[in-house]
Amino acid sequence: MPLSSPTDREHIHTRTVTCQGFRRKDDLWDIEGHITDIKTYGFENHDRGEIPAGVPVHEMWIRVTIGNDLVIRAVEAVTDYAPFAACDAIAPDYEKLVGLKLGPGLRKQIRERVGGVHGCTHLNELIGPVATTAFQTVFPILAKESLQAQSNASPKGAARRNPLINTCHGWRSDGAAVKRISPDSYTGDE
């Protein structure tokens, strides 16, 4: 169901964030994020001159390579469009994220390594959706492969707790989805 009908308004700005997850041939994972900010009107910029309507004010890319353990093995960042000429110079510093694990505390660690003047606000914001995309990319494949390995090894293999339990409302341990998908983890009333 879409949002309700809005009041009369004028479209001013569009931010687009796209993330994609890929499994590599070497069993690592590439998660790529792309962000653009586009205005519906042209304006003058000190470093770039006239930025016409529809031309990105910001356009940045980041590729994070991770292992099954969600630890960052490599990072590549690129700035195609930015409001200041100096913006693209910070992209190589994103290699400082190598060694971090995607998960709790990630935002704090990002701020410590590439926060403020040591990074780019937009690339830092993009890492959040990239991390979420990593979970959506990696966990279903590993879970499927784990189930296949368990069923091949032993029909009564030990059940492993689903890592998604209690991560959101839909995955709450006493909810209908957990009762249906992971009944061994279900904590609700029968």
C-alpha positions as CSV (number, residue, x, y, z in Angstrom):
1,M,0.0,0.0,0.0
2,P,1.6,3.3,-1.0
3,L,1.6,6.5,1.1
4,S,-1.6,8.6,1.2
5,S,-2.1,11.3,-1.3
6,P,0.1,14.3,-0.5
7,T,-1.0,18.0,-0.5
8,D,0.0,20.1,-3.4
9,R,3.8,20.4,-3.5
10,E,6.9,21.0,-5.7
11,H,9.5,18.4,-6.2
12,I,12.9,19.8,-5.2
13,H,15.4,17.1,-4.5
14,T,15.9,13.3,-5.1
15,R,18.4,11.1,-3.2
16,T,18.8,7.7,-4.6
17,V,20.6,4.9,-2.8
18,T,21.2,1.6,-4.5
19,C,23.0,-1.4,-3.0
20,Q,23.8,-4.7,-4.6
21,G,25.4,-7.9,-3.2
22,F,27.6,-10.3,-5.1
23,R,29.2,-13.6,-4.3
24,R,32.7,-13.8,-5.7
25,K,34.4,-16.8,-7.2
26,D,37.0,-16.7,-4.4
27,D,34.1,-17.2,-1.8
28,L,34.3,-13.5,-0.6
29,W,31.4,-11.1,-1.0
30,D,31.3,-7.7,-2.7
31,I,28.7,-5.3,-1.5
32,E,28.4,-2.1,-3.6
33,G,26.6,1.1,-2.7
34,H,25.8,4.0,-4.9
35,I,24.3,7.3,-3.8
36,T,23.2,10.3,-5.9
37,D,21.6,13.7,-4.9
38,I,19.9,15.5,-7.7
39,K,18.1,18.9,-7.7
40,T,15.1,19.8,-9.9
41,Y,16.6,23.2,-10.5
42,G,20.0,24.5,-11.6
43,F,22.3,26.6,-9.4
44,E,25.7,28.1,-9.2
45,N,28.5,26.3,-7.4
46,H,31.8,27.9,-6.5
47,D,34.0,24.9,-7.6
48,R,31.9,23.4,-10.4
49,G,30.2,26.5,-11.9
50,E,26.6,26.0,-13.0
51,I,25.1,22.7,-11.9
52,P,22.1,22.2,-14.2
53,A,18.9,20.6,-13.0
54,G,19.1,16.8,-13.2
55,V,22.9,16.7,-12.9
56,P,24.1,15.1,-9.6
57,V,25.3,17.3,-6.9
58,H,26.7,14.2,-5.2
59,E,27.4,10.8,-6.8
60,M,29.5,8.4,-4.8
61,W,30.2,4.7,-4.9
62,I,31.6,2.3,-2.4
63,R,32.6,-1.4,-2.7
64,V,33.1,-3.4,0.5
65,T,34.6,-6.9,0.2
66,I,33.8,-9.1,3.2
67,G,34.2,-12.8,4.2
68,N,31.5,-15.1,5.6
69,D,32.4,-13.7,9.0
70,L,31.3,-10.2,7.8
71,V,34.8,-8.8,8.4
72,I,35.8,-6.1,5.8
73,R,38.7,-7.4,3.7
74,A,38.9,-4.5,1.2
75,V,37.2,-1.2,0.5
76,E,37.1,1.0,-2.6
77,A,35.4,4.4,-2.7
78,V,34.9,6.7,-5.7
79,T,33.4,10.2,-5.9
80,D,32.2,11.1,-9.4
81,Y,30.3,14.3,-8.4
82,A,30.7,16.5,-5.3
83,P,30.2,20.2,-4.5
84,F,33.8,20.8,-3.7
85,A,36.9,19.9,-5.8
86,A,38.6,18.4,-2.7
87,C,35.9,15.9,-2.0
88,D,37.3,13.0,-4.1
89,A,40.7,13.2,-2.3
90,I,39.3,11.4,0.8
91,A,38.1,8.3,-1.1
92,P,41.4,6.3,-0.6
93,D,41.1,6.8,3.2
94,Y,38.1,4.4,3.3
95,E,40.7,1.6,3.2
96,K,40.9,2.4,7.0
97,L,37.7,0.4,7.4
98,V,39.5,-2.9,6.6
99,G,39.3,-5.2,9.6
100,L,36.0,-3.9,10.9
101,K,33.1,-6.3,11.3
102,L,29.7,-5.4,10.0
103,G,27.4,-5.5,13.0
104,P,26.8,-3.8,16.3
105,G,29.0,-0.8,16.9
106,L,29.9,-0.3,13.3
107,R,28.7,3.3,13.1
108,K,30.9,4.3,16.0
109,Q,33.9,2.6,14.5
110,I,33.3,4.3,11.2
111,R,33.2,7.7,12.9
112,E,36.5,6.9,14.7
113,R,38.3,6.0,11.5
114,V,36.7,8.2,8.8
115,G,34.4,10.6,10.7
116,G,34.3,14.4,10.5
117,V,37.1,15.9,8.4
118,H,38.7,12.5,7.9
119,G,35.9,11.2,5.7
120,C,32.8,12.0,3.6
121,T,29.4,12.4,5.2
122,H,27.7,10.8,2.2
123,L,30.0,7.8,1.9
124,N,29.6,7.3,5.7
125,E,25.8,7.3,5.4
126,L,26.1,4.9,2.5
127,I,27.8,2.3,4.6
128,G,24.6,1.7,6.7
129,P,22.6,0.4,3.7
130,V,25.7,-1.4,2.5
131,A,25.9,-3.3,5.8
132,T,22.2,-4.1,5.6
133,T,22.6,-5.4,2.1
134,A,25.5,-7.5,3.2
135,F,23.2,-9.3,5.7
136,Q,20.5,-9.7,3.1
137,T,23.1,-11.1,0.7
138,V,25.2,-13.4,2.9
139,F,22.9,-14.9,5.5
140,P,20.3,-16.5,3.3
141,I,23.0,-18.2,1.2
142,L,25.0,-19.4,4.2
143,A,21.8,-20.6,5.9
144,K,20.7,-22.6,2.8
145,E,24.2,-24.1,2.4
146,S,24.3,-25.0,6.1
147,L,21.0,-26.8,5.9
148,Q,22.1,-28.7,2.8
149,A,25.4,-29.7,4.6
150,Q,23.4,-30.8,7.7
151,S,21.0,-32.9,5.7
152,N,23.9,-34.5,3.8
153,A,25.9,-35.2,7.0
154,S,23.0,-36.4,9.1
155,P,19.3,-36.3,8.8
156,K,19.0,-35.4,12.4
157,G,21.7,-32.7,12.4
158,A,21.7,-30.3,15.4
159,A,19.5,-27.3,14.8
160,R,21.3,-23.9,14.8
161,R,19.6,-20.9,16.1
162,N,18.4,-18.6,13.4
163,P,20.5,-15.4,13.7
164,L,17.5,-13.2,12.7
165,I,15.5,-14.0,15.8
166,N,14.6,-10.8,17.8
167,T,16.3,-8.5,15.3
168,C,13.0,-6.8,14.4
169,H,9.3,-6.9,15.0
170,G,8.7,-9.4,12.3
171,W,11.3,-11.8,13.6
172,R,10.3,-11.6,17.3
173,S,10.7,-14.9,19.0
174,D,7.0,-15.0,20.0
175,G,5.7,-14.0,16.6
176,A,3.9,-15.9,13.8
177,A,6.9,-15.9,11.4
178,V,9.3,-17.5,13.9
179,K,6.6,-20.0,14.9
180,R,6.3,-21.0,11.2
181,I,10.0,-20.7,10.1
182,S,12.0,-21.5,13.2
183,P,9.6,-23.4,15.5
184,D,12.5,-24.5,17.8
185,S,13.1,-20.8,18.6
186,Y,9.5,-19.9,19.1
187,T,8.8,-18.5,22.7
188,G,5.1,-17.6,22.4
189,D,2.1,-19.3,23.8
190,E,1.0,-22.5,22.1
